[in-house]
Amino acid sequence: MVENLRGINEGTFLSWDFSTASLRDSFLGHMRKNGVQMGGCGERSVRLRPMLTFGEKHQEILLDAVQSSLKGL
């Protein structure tokens, strides 16, 4: 479902693509429902743009929301 993951080993400079813009938009809607504000970029990409304070507890919150949102698609 997730394509072209970019930024591995680059800290929080992550982005990835979905196959369609509508799938990306649906994912972003699920993320918002799960308490994470994210935005799209370009036609079908998602970029992670975290706050300056982004620690391990934030990683867990983000990953839980991403997993839940992907399952909801």
N, CA, C and O atoms as a MOPAC input file, in Angstrom:
PM7 MOZYME 1SCF
protein

 N      0.82400 1    -1.19200 1     0.00000 1
 C      0.00000 1     0.00000 1     0.00000 1
 C      0.87200 1     1.26200 1     0.00000 1
 O      0.55100 1     2.25200 1    -0.65700 1
 N      1.97000 1     1.20800 1     0.74200 1
 C      2.90200 1     2.33400 1     0.80200 1
 C      3.99400 1     2.09700 1    -0.22800 1
 O      4.55900 1     1.00600 1    -0.31000 1
 N      4.28500 1     3.12100 1    -1.00800 1
 C      5.29000 1     3.01200 1    -2.06300 1
 C      6.37800 1     4.05800 1    -1.86600 1
 O      6.14400 1     5.10300 1    -1.25800 1
 N      7.54300 1     3.77600 1    -2.37300 1
 C      8.61900 1     4.75400 1    -2.50000 1
 C      8.94000 1     5.45900 1    -1.17400 1
 O      8.94900 1     6.68800 1    -1.11000 1
 N      9.19800 1     4.69200 1    -0.13700 1
 C      9.56300 1     5.25100 1     1.16300 1
 C     10.91200 1     5.95500 1     1.03500 1
 O     11.88600 1     5.37200 1     0.55900 1
 N     10.95600 1     7.21500 1     1.46600 1
 C     12.17700 1     8.00100 1     1.37300 1
 C     12.57300 1     8.49900 1     2.75600 1
 O     11.70800 1     8.81600 1     3.57200 1
 N     13.87500 1     8.57200 1     3.02500 1
 C     14.36600 1     9.13000 1     4.26800 1
 C     14.77200 1     8.11900 1     5.31900 1
 O     14.94100 1     8.48200 1     6.48300 1
 N     14.93300 1     6.85900 1     4.94400 1
 C     15.34200 1     5.84300 1     5.91100 1
 C     16.70100 1     6.24900 1     6.48900 1
 O     17.61600 1     6.62100 1     5.75400 1
 N     16.81300 1     6.17200 1     7.79600 1
 C     18.02600 1     6.56900 1     8.53700 1
 C     18.31100 1     8.06700 1     8.44700 1
 O     19.45700 1     8.48600 1     8.61100 1
 N     17.30100 1     8.86400 1     8.19300 1
 C     17.45300 1    10.31900 1     8.10800 1
 C     16.64500 1    11.01300 1     9.19700 1
 O     16.20300 1    12.14600 1     9.01000 1
 N     16.44800 1    10.35300 1    10.32000 1
 C     15.68500 1    10.95100 1    11.41400 1
 C     14.22100 1    11.05100 1    11.06600 1
 O     13.60200 1    10.06100 1    10.67700 1
 N     13.66200 1    12.23700 1    11.20300 1
 C     12.23100 1    12.42700 1    10.93800 1
 C     11.96300 1    12.97800 1     9.53400 1
 O     10.84300 1    13.39400 1     9.23700 1
 N     12.96900 1    12.98300 1     8.68400 1
 C     12.78000 1    13.44100 1     7.31100 1
 C     12.28000 1    12.28500 1     6.46300 1
 O     13.01000 1    11.73300 1     5.63900 1
 N     11.01100 1    11.92900 1     6.68100 1
 C     10.41400 1    10.78800 1     6.00000 1
 C      9.29700 1    11.23900 1     5.06500 1
 O      8.58400 1    12.20500 1     5.33700 1
 N      9.16900 1    10.52400 1     3.97200 1
 C      8.02000 1    10.71100 1     3.08900 1
 C      7.77800 1     9.39800 1     2.35400 1
 O      8.66700 1     8.55300 1     2.23700 1
 N      6.57100 1     9.25400 1     1.87200 1
 C      6.21500 1     8.07200 1     1.10400 1
 C      5.03600 1     8.40000 1     0.22200 1
 O      4.37700 1     9.42500 1     0.39700 1
 N      4.77800 1     7.53000 1    -0.71900 1
 C      3.68800 1     7.70500 1    -1.67600 1
 C      2.64300 1     6.63200 1    -1.48900 1
 O      2.91200 1     5.55100 1    -0.96400 1
 N      1.43800 1     6.95900 1    -1.93400 1
 C      0.36400 1     5.98600 1    -2.08700 1
 C      0.10700 1     5.84000 1    -3.57400 1
 O      0.52300 1     6.69300 1    -4.35800 1
 N     -0.56400 1     4.78500 1    -3.97300 1
 C     -0.78800 1     4.54200 1    -5.39700 1
 C     -1.71600 1     5.57100 1    -6.02600 1
 O     -1.61100 1     5.85400 1    -7.22000 1
 N     -2.63100 1     6.13700 1    -5.22900 1
 C     -3.54800 1     7.15400 1    -5.75100 1
 C     -3.70600 1     8.29200 1    -4.74500 1
 O     -3.44800 1     8.13000 1    -3.55200 1
 N     -4.13200 1     9.43200 1    -5.24800 1
 C     -4.37900 1    10.57900 1    -4.37200 1
 C     -5.53600 1    10.30600 1    -3.42000 1
 O     -5.50200 1    10.74000 1    -2.26900 1
 N     -6.55800 1     9.59400 1    -3.88100 1
 C     -7.70800 1     9.32900 1    -3.01400 1
 C     -7.32800 1     8.39400 1    -1.86100 1
 O     -7.84100 1     8.55000 1    -0.75300 1
 N     -6.44900 1     7.43900 1    -2.10100 1
 C     -5.98000 1     6.55700 1    -1.03500 1
 C     -5.15500 1     7.35300 1    -0.02700 1
 O     -5.29100 1     7.15800 1     1.18100 1
 N     -4.30800 1     8.24000 1    -0.51800 1
 C     -3.52800 1     9.10800 1     0.36700 1
 C     -4.44000 1     9.97200 1     1.22100 1
 O     -4.23700 1    10.09300 1     2.42900 1
 N     -5.43900 1    10.56700 1     0.59800 1
 C     -6.36400 1    11.43600 1     1.33000 1
 C     -7.16000 1    10.66000 1     2.38100 1
 O     -7.41800 1    11.17000 1     3.47100 1
 N     -7.53900 1     9.45500 1     2.05700 1
 C     -8.24200 1     8.60300 1     3.02400 1
 C     -7.33300 1     8.29500 1     4.21100 1
 O     -7.77400 1     8.34500 1     5.36000 1
 N     -6.06800 1     7.97600 1     3.94100 1
 C     -5.09900 1     7.72500 1     5.00400 1
 C     -4.97000 1     8.95200 1     5.90200 1
 O     -4.96300 1     8.82100 1     7.12600 1
 N     -4.87000 1    10.12800 1     5.31700 1
 C     -4.73800 1    11.35200 1     6.11000 1
 C     -5.97100 1    11.59300 1     6.96900 1
 O     -5.85100 1    12.07700 1     8.09500 1
 N     -7.14000 1    11.26900 1     6.46200 1
 C     -8.36300 1    11.38100 1     7.25400 1
 C     -8.35300 1    10.44400 1     8.44400 1
 O     -8.76100 1    10.81900 1     9.54300 1
 N     -7.88200 1     9.21600 1     8.22100 1
 C     -7.76800 1     8.25200 1     9.32500 1
 C     -6.75500 1     8.74300 1    10.35200 1
 O     -6.97700 1     8.60100 1    11.55500 1
 N     -5.65200 1     9.31500 1     9.89700 1
 C     -4.64100 1     9.82200 1    10.82900 1
 C     -5.23300 1    10.92400 1    11.71000 1
 O     -4.98800 1    10.95400 1    12.91600 1
 N     -5.99300 1    11.80900 1    11.12300 1
 C     -6.62300 1    12.88400 1    11.90900 1
 C     -7.57800 1    12.30800 1    12.95000 1
 O     -7.61300 1    12.76900 1    14.09100 1
 N     -8.34800 1    11.30300 1    12.55400 1
 C     -9.25800 1    10.64900 1    13.49700 1
 C     -8.49200 1     9.96900 1    14.62300 1
 O     -9.00300 1     9.82700 1    15.73400 1
 N     -7.26700 1     9.55000 1    14.33200 1
 C     -6.41300 1     8.90900 1    15.33800 1
 C     -5.55500 1     9.92200 1    16.09400 1
 O     -4.65300 1     9.53700 1    16.83800 1
 N     -5.82900 1    11.20900 1    15.90900 1
 C     -5.17700 1    12.24000 1    16.69800 1
 C     -3.86000 1    12.76100 1    16.17200 1
 O     -3.14000 1    13.45600 1    16.88900 1
 N     -3.52700 1    12.43700 1    14.91900 1
 C     -2.26400 1    12.90500 1    14.34500 1
 C     -2.56600 1    13.79600 1    13.14700 1
 O     -3.20300 1    13.36600 1    12.18600 1
 N     -2.10900 1    15.02900 1    13.21200 1
 C     -2.29200 1    15.97600 1    12.12000 1
 C     -1.14900 1    15.80300 1    11.12700 1
 O      0.01200 1    16.04100 1    11.45900 1
 N     -1.47800 1    15.39300 1     9.92200 1
 C     -0.49000 1    15.24300 1     8.85500 1
 C     -1.07000 1    15.84900 1     7.59700 1
 O     -2.28200 1    16.03200 1     7.47900 1
 N     -0.20100 1    16.15400 1     6.66600 1
 C     -0.65800 1    16.70600 1     5.41000 1
 C     -0.06200 1    15.97800 1     4.22900 1
 O      0.96100 1    15.30100 1     4.33800 1
 N     -0.71400 1    16.12900 1     3.11600 1
 C     -0.19900 1    15.55700 1     1.88800 1
 C      0.75900 1    16.52100 1     1.22100 1
 O      0.85700 1    17.69200 1     1.58800 1
 N      1.45200 1    16.00200 1     0.24500 1
 C      2.40200 1    16.80200 1    -0.51000 1
 C      2.39200 1    16.28800 1    -1.94500 1
 O      2.45500 1    15.07900 1    -2.16900 1
 N      2.31800 1    17.15600 1    -2.88100 1
 C      2.27600 1    16.71200 1    -4.26800 1
 C      0.98600 1    15.98400 1    -4.57500 1
 O     -0.03400 1    16.19900 1    -3.91900 1
 N      1.03700 1    15.12300 1    -5.57400 1
 C     -0.16700 1    14.42700 1    -6.02200 1
 C     -0.59900 1    13.28600 1    -5.11500 1
 O     -1.79600 1    13.06400 1    -4.93400 1
 N      0.37600 1    12.54300 1    -4.53000 1
 C      0.00000 1    11.35700 1    -3.75700 1
 C      0.97100 1    11.03700 1    -2.62700 1
 O      1.01000 1     9.90700 1    -2.14200 1
 N      1.74800 1    12.01900 1    -2.21100 1
 C      2.76100 1    11.80300 1    -1.16800 1
 C      2.30400 1    12.27500 1     0.19900 1
 O      1.40900 1    13.11000 1     0.33200 1
 N      2.94900 1    11.71100 1     1.21100 1
 C      2.78800 1    12.12400 1     2.60400 1
 C      4.18700 1    12.43300 1     3.11600 1
 O      5.12700 1    11.67700 1     2.87100 1
 N      4.32000 1    13.53800 1     3.82400 1
 C      5.60800 1    13.88000 1     4.43100 1
 C      5.42300 1    14.02200 1     5.92800 1
 O      4.44500 1    14.60200 1     6.40000 1
 N      6.37300 1    13.48600 1     6.65900 1
 C      6.37400 1    13.62500 1     8.10500 1
 C      7.08300 1    14.93500 1     8.43600 1
 O      8.24700 1    15.13300 1     8.08900 1
 N      6.36500 1    15.81900 1     9.11000 1
 C      6.92200 1    17.11300 1     9.52000 1
 C      6.61500 1    17.31100 1    11.00100 1
 O      5.71300 1    18.06900 1    11.35600 1
 N      7.36200 1    16.63300 1    11.85800 1
 C      7.04100 1    16.69100 1    13.29400 1
 C      7.45800 1    18.00000 1    13.93800 1
 O      8.22400 1    18.78200 1    13.37500 1
 N      6.93400 1    18.21400 1    15.12800 1
 C      7.32300 1    19.35400 1    15.94600 1
 C      8.80200 1    19.20400 1    16.29400 1
 O      9.39200 1    18.14400 1    16.08700 1
 N      9.38500 1    20.25800 1    16.81800 1
 C     10.79400 1    20.20700 1    17.19400 1
 C     11.05600 1    19.21100 1    18.31000 1
 O     12.12700 1    18.60700 1    18.36800 1
 N     10.08500 1    19.03800 1    19.19500 1
 C     10.24000 1    18.04600 1    20.25900 1
 C      9.54200 1    16.76700 1    19.81500 1
 O      8.31500 1    16.67500 1    19.83600 1
 N     10.32900 1    15.79500 1    19.41900 1
 C      9.80300 1    14.53600 1    18.92100 1
 C     10.65600 1    13.42400 1    19.52100 1
 O     11.73800 1    13.11200 1    19.02300 1
 N     10.15200 1    12.83800 1    20.59200 1
 C     10.90500 1    11.81800 1    21.31600 1
 C     10.35600 1    10.42900 1    21.09000 1
 O      9.49800 1    10.20400 1    20.23600 1
 N     10.87400 1     9.50000 1    21.87800 1
 C     10.46300 1     8.10100 1    21.73100 1
 C      8.98100 1     7.90000 1    21.98200 1
 O      8.34400 1     7.10600 1    21.28900 1
 N      8.41400 1     8.60500 1    22.96300 1
 C      6.98300 1     8.43500 1    23.22300 1
 C      6.15400 1     8.92500 1    22.03300 1
 O      5.07700 1     8.39500 1    21.75900 1
 N      6.66100 1     9.93300 1    21.33400 1
 C      5.96100 1    10.43400 1    20.14900 1
 C      6.05800 1     9.43000 1    18.99900 1
 O      5.12000 1     9.28000 1    18.21500 1
 N      7.19600 1     8.74600 1    18.90500 1
 C      7.35000 1     7.71200 1    17.87700 1
 C      6.28500 1     6.63600 1    18.04400 1
 O      5.66500 1     6.20800 1    17.07000 1
 N      6.08000 1     6.20800 1    19.27400 1
 C      5.09400 1     5.16400 1    19.54500 1
 C      3.69200 1     5.61600 1    19.15900 1
 O      2.93000 1     4.85700 1    18.56000 1
 N      3.35600 1     6.85000 1    19.50400 1
 C      2.04000 1     7.39500 1    19.15500 1
 C      1.87300 1     7.42600 1    17.64800 1
 O      0.84200 1     7.00400 1    17.12200 1
 N      2.89400 1     7.92700 1    16.94800 1
 C      2.83200 1     8.02700 1    15.49200 1
 C      2.71400 1     6.65100 1    14.85000 1
 O      1.85900 1     6.44000 1    13.99000 1
 N      3.55800 1     5.72300 1    15.25600 1
 C      3.52300 1     4.38900 1    14.64500 1
 C      2.21400 1     3.66600 1    14.90700 1
 O      1.69700 1     2.98300 1    14.02400 1
 N      1.67300 1     3.80600 1    16.10700 1
 C      0.36600 1     3.20300 1    16.39800 1
 C     -0.71100 1     3.79100 1    15.49100 1
 O     -1.54900 1     3.05900 1    14.96500 1
 N     -0.69000 1     5.10800 1    15.30800 1
 C     -1.68700 1     5.76600 1    14.46100 1
 C     -1.51600 1     5.36300 1    13.00100 1
 O     -2.50600 1     5.14000 1    12.30400 1
 N     -0.27300 1     5.26600 1    12.52800 1
 C     -0.02200 1     4.86100 1    11.13700 1
 C     -0.53600 1     3.43400 1    10.92100 1
 O     -1.23300 1     3.17000 1     9.94100 1
 N     -0.19800 1     2.52200 1    11.82500 1
 C     -0.65200 1     1.13800 1    11.68500 1
 C     -2.17400 1     1.04600 1    11.68200 1
 O     -2.76000 1     0.35000 1    10.85200 1
 N     -2.80500 1     1.74800 1    12.61100 1
 C     -4.26300 1     1.73100 1    12.68800 1
 C     -4.89000 1     2.33100 1    11.43800 1
 O     -5.88600 1     1.81700 1    10.92800 1
 N     -4.30900 1     3.41400 1    10.94900 1
 C     -4.84900 1     4.08200 1     9.75800 1
 C     -4.69500 1     3.23300 1     8.51600 1
 O     -5.60600 1     3.17700 1     7.69000 1
 N     -3.55100 1     2.56300 1     8.36700 1
 C     -3.35500 1     1.69200 1     7.21500 1
 C     -4.32200 1     0.51200 1     7.24800 1
 O     -4.82500 1     0.09300 1     6.20500 1
 N     -4.58500 1    -0.02400 1     8.43500 1
 C     -5.53900 1    -1.12700 1     8.55600 1
 C     -6.95500 1    -0.66900 1     8.19400 1
 O     -7.76500 1    -1.46000 1     7.71100 1
 N     -7.24700 1     0.61800 1     8.43100 1
 C     -8.57200 1     1.14000 1     8.15100 1
 C     -8.84700 1     1.44200 1     6.69700 1
 O     -9.97900 1     1.76300 1     6.33400 1
 N     -7.83000 1     1.34400 1     5.85800 1
 C     -8.03200 1     1.66600 1     4.43300 1
 C     -8.66700 1     0.53700 1     3.67700 1
 O     -8.90000 1     0.65500 1     2.47400 1

